[in-house]
Amino acid sequence: MEPNKPVSTLQLHPVYQPIVDRQLSVVGYESFIRGTDATRVLADFVSPSLHRLDRIVAMDTLCKQLALEKYTGSAPLFLNSHPYSCDPFPQPLSLPKQHGLVIELTEHALVYEEQRLLKNVEWLSARGVRFAIDDFGYGFLSLPFIMRLQPQYIKLAKEVVQSCSDERSQDVLKRILQPFRDMGIQIIAEGIESEAQFESLHLVVDAFQGYWISKPKILLGA
């Protein structure tokens, strides 16, 4: 991809991965980006720099717009939001009416302009948008920030899921997560790659996501 290729000309398309409950019923879909320019876009997201802030925010907005335009489901749509995007759902995006919307804030990077972000979160929450902490347990977000955000979902990082290989570690994780569950926060395990992982976390989490359940696909239910 050309380093400064106009954002509007990037060759990208969304794919969707289901999130399921303990009965393997779909409770939501998370959108990911694919396409000719996806590798470079994702690299910019993972290793961002403030001097490219405007471009990163523009790419983040484009990814959300494409995911919304192509989504045909009725279950809530989970959209990732880059930490540099202080407005998780900026103009010209329109809030969907056919399905719920959940915006994921990742733990893998420090939040830029935290107070401005929380103000926008408050505005969106009042309009029915829900929020999730992504990659929980393997990143930078502080407990005070999570308490101020008041998310409806916490998504465990796959590294956390992979570390729960025996009853002792599963019990420790369950105890760590219990205060969040007492607050009504639903826990989602990411990176489920085997039936054994799925079964072992039944008493620890509320929902599951990963390649054992389904790879991300362009068409829902395909």
Summary of the structure (lengths in Angstrom):
residues: 222
radius of gyration: 17.1
end to end distance: 29.6
largest distance: 51.1
contacts: 672
relative contact order: 0.14
helix: 36%
strand: 21%
